[in-house]
Amino acid sequence: MGEVWIRTLGNGLVRADRVTEISSTRGSLHEDQGYSLKVIVDGKGHVLIDDADLQGTLAERLEYARHMEDALLLAIDEAKESDVSMVISYEPERERWSSAPVTVLTGSIPVIS
């Protein structure tokens, strides 16, 4: 099995097996809209999603954020099944998590002859 990495909002990478917590909060700038989702690695928070536009009550927004947490856990579990190292990224335009082999993202695709 390969390693699983998660892309942060700042395009950094954290190893999924080092994540100790996934948490969601209301949007950092707006009381009445948005949410953010982060993972904790070695006691430090890494933001994965910061959506300041999501409307609704606080309860509705946090419920949506919990849905995104669950989807992240499923994406991690699926990526762990791969024989190659994978990177999980959030796609804001599609509001979903996606995964791709590290070799595809780094351009190190082996040439088949």
Protein Blocks (a to p, Z undefined) as FASTA:
>chain_A
ZZdddddfkopacdfklpcbdcddddfkbmkgccdddddeehiacdfbdcfkbgcdfklm
mmmmmmmmmmmmmmmmmmmmpmbdcdddddfklopaddddfklmnopaccdZZ
